[in-house]
């Protein structure tokens, strides 16, 4: 193994949101056509499956596709303020649609006003409105929410740039007016513009990191209600544009699949969204196909780009390991072994590779001890950072007791009956019943089903990330090895 070439390899960042080399490393599977040129409103994927990377690359690709893409980051969005802006005229889960519609309409206004002047009366009205009431706001989506107020059950708007352009004449009243009234006016103005404009520029507004502070909300139900309202506002508006044959404007939302699932539980109407979503899926059902998988292509593209000296070589030719390397799943291939320690997400695999690379450079070799040390560090991150961020908001006060219960279960294969006995031995009243908890843990990848192959005597495994279907109570289960390692660090 050539240590100097291993040193040159740059696996990139685990989060595509801030990776400066993303354009070089990005594995494009035709996302522009799948998202922008299709009837897709929602991009759904588990945390770490590349949503933010696609979001960024769509914006970059717009420069070459004659399209105006407006990316809006909700990482530091004033959600707490938004949760105080319920419209009392609507029942749950629709009470936040009014403020969301106002945000969407004003973002379109701002985008249209940035286009070259055109001989269109609706364009001129939009331009005047933008200059009078929106000014040059950079974070318009945040400022609208920050400056809106609730008075006697109704929402009132405050322009974020009032008086910025002196002498501007505008027929629309905005400041101190009812947002519902404003929305009605803006909706008609935008509709008339989209129908009459001669411009061929497509305008797409994208929302990302709506779930960035998911684990910080004390009232998670209100957060879900706010996101459901946003999805309804986007779905309804996109559909109204489609109904009027408007093909040059839409809104696209990027969201975690676990939050999408939580919304579906709370609102039956969400089933209508399924035809307008794209799901990011990196799983490899058959490990024999691992070298044709997107995970492998993604890794090798990063290796080839950052270290041309090894371009064209297979992973195993670059990372050479001894036969004493400790492995799981009876797999004797390093790349397969690494993938099986992940939740089949790019984020996990890149994190593990970077951790392994660091260990190799530190020791100058790759043996069982080096691999074991890297796996412990990675597993600690996987359990105490990644999974904790996802399951803590759901399990809440049960979280530390679930960790205690998992440690009681150990690393061996267990039956549901044995799990129930250990569940009952924990001195805590869990919110979820034993089978409910197992289903949940399976759904987030903490456990996997297992059974013994009668012909070979070896255990077989299935997980939510590799196979279709839910947890099978008639089979045994075990804690995912990487998760168990993280629980015992």
C-alpha positions, 0 to 999 in steps of 0.5 A: 500500500502506497502511503503517500498516495493514500495521503493525497486522496481527498474524500471530501466533506461528509456534508455536501452543504459546505464542501468547496470541492462538491462540483468536482466530486458530485455524482450526477444521476440526472437530477436536473431532469428528474427534479426541475424538468419533471413534476417533482415538488419534494426531494426526500431522503434520510439524513446524509443521503445527499439532499443538500448536495443536490440542492447546491448543484441544481443552483449551479446547473441553472447557470447553464440551463437558462433557469433562475434557481433561488436557493433559500437556506432554513438553517438559521430560520426564525422558526420560534417566531413562525410558530407564533404566527398561526392564522386562527381562521384555519384549523390544524394542520393548516394554521401556518399556510397564510405566512408560508404563502406570503413567503413564497409569493414574495420570493417569486416577486423578488426573483421576477424583479431581478430579471431584465426589464420587459414590456409587460404591465404585470412585470412593471407592477411587480417591480414597483412592489418589490422596490417599495416593500421588499427593498434589497433584502438578502434573507427575505424568507427570514425577514418576512417572518421576523417582521410579521405580527399577529393582532386580534387573531389576524396576521399583519405584514410589514414591508422589509424595505419600506421607503428604500426607493424614494419616489416609487409609486405602487398601487399595492398597500402592504404595510400594516395590512392583513396578510390574507388580503395581501396573499390574494392580491399577490397570487393574482399578480403572479398568475397574470405575469406567468401567463402573459410573460414573454420570458422563457426563464424558468423560476424555481425556488428551493427550500433546504435545511428545514430540519436543521434544528429539528432536535432543538424544538421543545414543542415538536408537534407545533414544528410538525404542524408548521412543516405540514402547512408549508408542504400544503402551501407548496403543493397547492400553489404548484398544482394551481400553476400546473392547472393554468398551464404555467410550466416556468415556475415552481417551489421545491422542498428538500426534507428528511424521510423520517420527518416526511413519515411523521407528517404522514402519520399526522395528516392523511392528505399527505398521501397526495404528495407521493406522486410529486416526490423523488426519494434518494436511495443508495441501498445495495440489496445484493452485495454482489452488485456493490461495484456497480452501486452509486456508493462505489461510484461516488467513492471512486470518483473522489479518489480519482479526482483527488489522486490521479496517480491511482485513477483507474485502480480498484478500491482494493488495489489502493487500500490493501489489507492483511488477512487478519483484518477483523470483519463482520457478516462473513464478508472478506472484501474491504469495501463491502465490509466498510459499507456494511458498517454504514446505514447505506448513506454517503455521509456514513461511508465518507466519514468512515473512509476519512476516519480509516484514512487518518488511522492508516496515515498515523500507523503507516499500515492497515491491519486489524488493530488499525481498522478496529481503532478507526471503527471505534471512532466512527461508531462513536460518531454514528451513535452519539452524533448521527443517530442521537440527532435523529432519535432523541427528538422522538424518544425524548425522555425515553432516550437514555433508557433505550440506550440502557436497554440496547446495552442489555440486549448485547451484540447477539441475535435475540428473539422478540420474547427475549427483548420483551423480558429485558425491556421489562427489566428496565426500571422505566415506563417507556412510551412505546411498547416492546414491538412498537419500539423494535419497529421504530429502531428497525426503521432508523437502522439501529437493529436488523432482522436475522435468521440462520440459514439451514443449509449453511448454518450461517446467519443472514441479515436484512435491514431497512437500508438494504431491503424492502419491508418492515421489521419481521417479529417472527425473525430474530434481530440484532443490533447493527454491529457499528451501532453496538460498537458505538454503544460500548465505546 
